[in-house]
Amino acid sequence: ERVKKDLRIRCDINKVPYIEIADKKTLAKAVGKTNLSAVGILDENLAEAIIKVVQAE
């Protein structure tokens, strides 16, 4: 929870969208990694597409 709160604060300060979509295991598996708690999307178009999909659900 502490890491989540810190990440949320950093995103707010830098005006970066922040969404939660999965637990650690599911997120790590989705990107082919292990023990992963966060992913940053640098491509603006991809980030916008992900946000639209999540908001539509």
C-alpha positions in Angstrom: 0.0 0.0 0.0 2.9 2.4 0.7 4.3 1.9 -2.7 0.9 2.4 -4.3 0.4 5.7 -2.4 3.9 7.0 -3.3 3.3 6.2 -7.0 -0.1 7.9 -6.9 1.4 11.0 -5.3 4.3 11.1 -7.9 1.8 10.8 -10.7 -0.4 13.6 -9.3 2.6 15.9 -8.9 3.7 15.3 -12.5 0.2 15.3 -13.9 0.5 11.8 -15.1 -2.7 9.6 -15.4 -2.7 6.7 -12.9 -4.9 3.7 -13.2 -5.1 0.3 -11.4 -6.1 -2.6 -13.5 -4.7 -5.8 -11.9 -2.9 -7.4 -9.0 0.9 -7.8 -9.1 0.9 -11.4 -10.5 -1.6 -10.6 -13.3 0.2 -7.5 -14.3 3.6 -9.2 -14.3 2.3 -12.1 -16.4 0.6 -9.7 -18.9 4.0 -8.1 -19.7 6.1 -11.3 -19.5 7.8 -10.4 -16.2 7.9 -11.7 -12.7 7.4 -9.8 -9.4 6.2 -6.6 -11.0 4.1 -4.0 -9.3 3.8 -1.1 -11.7 4.2 -0.3 -15.4 4.8 3.0 -17.0 3.6 3.6 -20.6 5.8 6.1 -22.5 3.9 6.0 -25.8 1.1 8.6 -25.5 -1.1 6.9 -28.1 -0.9 3.5 -26.4 -1.5 5.1 -23.0 -4.6 6.9 -24.2 -5.9 3.7 -25.8 -5.4 1.8 -22.5 -7.2 4.5 -20.6 -10.2 4.4 -23.0 -10.4 0.6 -22.7 -10.3 0.7 -18.9 -12.9 3.5 -18.7 -15.2 1.6 -21.0 -15.3 -1.4 -18.7 
